[in-house]
Amino acid sequence: MTKTELFIEDCLIFELRACKTIAREHRHRAFRTRQKSRFSLEPFTIRSSQTRIQSEMTDYASRLHNAIRQKGTPALVGLDPRFDRLPKPVISAAGMRRAPHKFALMVAAFEEFCFRVIDVVAPLVPAVKPQAAFFEECGPAGMQVLARVIRRARDAGLIVICDAKRGDVGSTAEAYARGYLAGEDPDAAAWAADALTVNPYLGPDTLEPFVRVVSERGAGIYVLVRTSNPGAGMFQDHPSELNAEARTKTASEPAVCHGVCPLYRQVAQTVEELAVETAEGNDIGSVGAVVGATYPQELAELREAMPHAPLLVPGYGSQGATAGDVAAAFTPDGLGALINSSRAINFAHTREPYASQFSPDEWEQAVEAATRQMIAELADHTPAGKLRGGGS
């Protein structure tokens, strides 16, 4: 066999073993559940128990704002474990734990890296955002590591937003929601995220199943509205005429676009309506929007158009946006938004000024320094500075 064929065979064997492990864990869990139900009355009391738990549940927006106040910052650290940029000490440590073929080494390195980043930033920020794509690339074992990374972050007291950009309709959308959105109880979903990014391209009915699970579990979603990538305007700026019902329903609100407007404004209007529905009388709901920091004027416009929606703002740092560019995302008290930085923090050891200050073995110190710098910049140039008195 050629080297390529041997490598492919190794990968298939690795993934088969991972699948068998998952199946074995499910069988054991099912067996324990059956054994427990044989000797208890839980099947007869589960409905009242669920009702009691739901009545005591804290909604996502409240939990998020409590975390932001506790840490005194809206800084969000993305977890983007790009294998070709990982610190060499991480790859070396991973190689000592797993067989050194491609996918085994990658998933071990991703786990090592993300765990250590979480340990560094957990005392500093309220939330992290793992990017699911890097884990999916590695197959079943990668998705197992994603689950463990999410749990590690939640055990550290962090809000976790899984950046998977899921979107579908009907039972498929509901399956995505139930698989990722654990909400307040980390045991409620296989991937125990507090919130999930959602793609609305299929229309409002793609959001409905997610919103149901949001309300049921105290979870949150962030709907793609105006993204930070250069090609976003090709679709998102396309002129779209709002239907007559929508125009009538919001005619008294000056921030809402009437008649013909960019498509992203129509999506924003739908998000605002769902945010109001999930706010339950609070200022901010649990249905939010992804709005890029690379378009500051539109960010301000969309904050006004969605006053009840929590915002997730990418584009800060490596994509060129500054703290001043994101100032309009916040409510006057410094709440209502999370500002994400991924590469600029994850790989701070590769860029100045940190590359000159820290050796490759000190990459975690570079992560901490970059995180603290971001926190300081947001405090100095945005309403988030008002949170400083409540942070630790």
N, C-alpha and C positions, 0 to 999 in steps of 0.2 A: 504493500500500500504506500501511496505517496504521503509526504508530510501533511499536505492539506487534508487528505482523506482521514489520516490518523487524528488530526485536530478536530475535524467534524465529528468523528466517532466519539472522541473524548467529550465533546460538548453535549452530544445526544445522551451519552451515559449519565453525565452530570445532571442534565435536566430531567431524565427519567427518574433518577434517585430523588431529586427534589420533589417531583410529583408524587412519588410513593410516600415520601415523608409527610406531605400535606394530607394525602388520603388517610394515612395511618393516624395522624392527629385528629382528623375529623371522625374516624371510627371510634377512637378512644373517647372523644368528647361525647359522641352520641351514646356510647355504652354507659358512661357515667351518668348522663341525663336520664337514661331509661332506668338505671339502678336506683337513682334518687327518687324518681317518680313512683316507683313500686312501693316505697316505704314512707311516702309523705302525702299530704293533702294539697301540695302546691298546685296541681292542675285545676283544683276546684276554687282556688283563691287568687289565681293570677290576674283575673280581670280587675278585681278590686285593688290589688297591689299596683297594677299599672296605672289605674285611675289616681291612686294616692300619690304615686311618684310624679305623674304628670302635673298634678295640682301644685306640687312643691318645686317644680322645675324652674330653674333660672334661665331666662332667654339669653341667646348668644350675645346680643348687643350689650346687655348689662354685664355679662361676664367679661366681655372684651374691654369695656370701659373701666371696670374695676381693675383689670390687669394693667391697663395703660396708666391709671392713676397711681397704682402701687409702684410701678417702675419709674413713673415720672417722665415717660417718653412714648411717642407713637412709632418708634423705630421698629421695623420688621426685618429680620434677617432671613433671606432666602437660602435654602440648602440646595445648591446646584453642583453635585459632585462630578465634574467633568474629569474623566480619568486622566486625560493627557495634561491636566494642569494640577493634579494633586501633588502635595509635597512628597518628596522622595522618602522621608521617614515614614509616612503613612503607608506607601506601597511596600516598603520593606517590612513593616510590622504586619501588614496583611499577608505577605508572602510566607511569613513564618507560621501563620494560622491555617492556611488552606493550600491545596495543591495548586501549583503555579501555572494552570492553563487559563485561557483568557477570561471566561466568564466567572470562574471561581475566584480568581484574583481580583476582578473588578468588584464583585459584590462584597468581598471581604474588605477591600479598600474603601468602598462607599460607606460601609457600616463603621469602620474605624474612624474615617474622616468626619462623618456626620455626628457620631456620638461625641467626639472631642470638641467639635464646634458648639454643639448644644451645651456641653459642660462649661464652655467659656462664656457664652452669651446669656445663659439662663438667668444669672443674677442681674443682667443689665437691661434686657428688653422684654416686652410682654408677649411676643409671638415669633414663631418661625414659619417658613413656607417651603416645605420640601417639594421639589419639582419631580413629579411622578415619572416623566419620560426617561430620565437617566436610569431609573430602577427597572422600568419595563424593558429597556434595551437588553437587560441581562436575563430575561425570562422569569420562570417561576421563582428561582432563588432570589432574584432582584426584588420581586414583589414581596417576598417574605422579609427581606431587609427593610423595605419601605415600611412595612407594618411595625417592625421593631424600632425603626427610627422615630416614627410617630409616637409610639408608646414611650420611648425614652424621653421625648420632649414633653409629653403630657405628665409623666412622672416627675419631671423637673419643674412642673407648675406653669408651663408655657401654653398659650393658645396655639393651636396648630391649624394652619390653612393648607390643605393639600391642593397643589396646583396641578390639576389633571384636565381641566377644561372639558369636562364631560357634557354631552348634550344629545338627547334623543327624545322620543315621545312614548307615552303610555307606559306599559309595564317595563320596558327597557330602561327608560329614564328613572323609574321608581327603583329598579334594581341597582342602578348606579348610585342613587341617593342612599339607599339602605346599605350598600356596600361600603361607602366612604364616610357618611355623615353619622358619627356617633353622638355628636352634640355634647351634652353635659356629662353623660355616662360613657366612659371610654370603652366599656364592654358591650355597647349597643351595636357596634359595627366591626367588621373584619379589619378595616383600616380605620383606626379610631380618631379620625379628624374632627375638630370642632367645626370647620367650615371647608367649603369646596369651591373652586372656580368652575363656572358653568358657561357653556357656549349657547347663545339664544338663537342661532341662525335658523332653526326649524320653526320658530314662532313662539307665541305665548304658551301654547300647550306643551312645549318642552320644559317650561319652567314650573308648571303646576305640580307635577309629582315631587320635584325637589322642595317646593314650598310646603307641601304637606308634611314631608319628613322634617323640615326645619321646625315647623310648629309642634310636631309630635315629640321631637327629641331635644329641643332647645339648641338647635344647630344654626349655622349660617351659610349663605351662599353669596358669592361675588360674581355677578353677571358681566361678561365682556361687553363694554359699552364703547369706549374710545381707547384703543390700545396704543402702546408706545412705539410700535414697529414702523419703519419708514413707509411700508406699503399699505398701511391701515386705511388711508383715505380712498383707495381704489373702490372699496365696498362701502366703508362706513360714511363717506361723504356723499354717497349717491342720493340725489333728491328723492324724497318720499313724501307723499301726501297723506297726512293723518286722516283717519276716517272721521265721519261727521260726529259719531258718538263720542269719540275721544276729544274732539274740539269742543263739543258742548259741555262735556263733563268738566273740563278744566279751563273754560273760557274766562273765569275770574282770576286765574293765576298768571301774572305777567311773565313769570320765568319759563312758562311752557311754550314751546314752539307751536304756532298755529299754521294750518294750511300746508304749503310745501316747505319742507325743511330737510336737513341731512338725515340719513337713516339712523345714525347714532342717537339723534334727538328723540326719535320715535321709541327706540329701545330704552332710552333714559326715562321716558314718560311711563312706560310699562314698569320699569324697575321702581320708580317712585310710588306708583300705585300699590305695588306689592310690599314695599317698605312700610307704607302707612298701615297696610293690613296687619303686618307682623309687629308693629310697634306697640300695640295694645296700650295706647295712651302715652307712651314715652316719646322722647324727642327723636330717637333713632330706632329704626327697625332692624330686622335680622336678614333682610334681603338687600345686598349692597351692589356696588358697581366697581369694575376695574376701569380706571381712567388714567391714562398715561401722563407722566410728568413732563414729557417732551412737547406737550402742547399747552403751555401755561394759560393762555387766554381761554381755551376751551375747557380747561380744568375749572377755572373760575365760573364759567357759564354753566357747567354741569353741576357744580356744587349748588348753585342757585336753583337749578331745575330739579334737583333731587335733595331737598333739605332733610329728608328723613332717612336717606340711604347712607350706610357706612361705606366709605371709599377705600379701595385698595389701589395704591398709586405706585406702579413700577416706573422705571426710567431714571431714578435717582442714581447718581454715581457713574457707573461704567457707561451708561447710555447718554450721559452729558447733562442731565438736569441737576440743578442746584437746589439748596434749601429754599432760596427765594422763589424758585419756580413752583414749589409745592405749597406755598403759604396759603393759597386760596382754597385748598382742600379742606381746611379745618373749620369747625364751628368756633365762635369767639372764645370758648373756654379751652381750646386746644384739643378737643375730642373730635370724633366723627371720621377719622381717617387713620390708616396705617401707611407709612412710607417704606417701600421695600428697597433693600440693597442686597444683591446676591454676590456677583463676581467681585465687586470692589471690596467686600469683606472676606468672602471665602478665600480669595487668593491675594490678599493684601501683601503677603510676603514677596510677591513678584513685582510690585510697583513701588515707585517712590511716593513718599519719603521712607516707607517701611522697609524696602529692600536694603537700604543702607543702614537701617537701625537694627535689623534682626537677621540672624543667620537662618538657613533653611530649617534647622532643628528648632528654631524659635518661632515657627509659623503661627502657633497658637497665640503668642504674645502680639504678633502682628494683627491677628483677627480681633483681639481685644482692643488694641489701640485704634484700629479703624472703626470699630463699633462705637467706642467712646467719642471719636471725632464726629461721627455722624450724629450722635445724640446731642453733642454740643452745638453743632451747626443748626439742627432743627430747633433747639431751644433759643438760639440767638436770632433766627431769621423768620420764625413762624409763631403763631399763637401757642404752639406747644411749650413755649417758655413759661407759660402760666402753670404748667404741671409740675414744675421743679420742686415746689414746696411740698408736694405729696409723694415724691419718689424716695427710694432708699439708696 
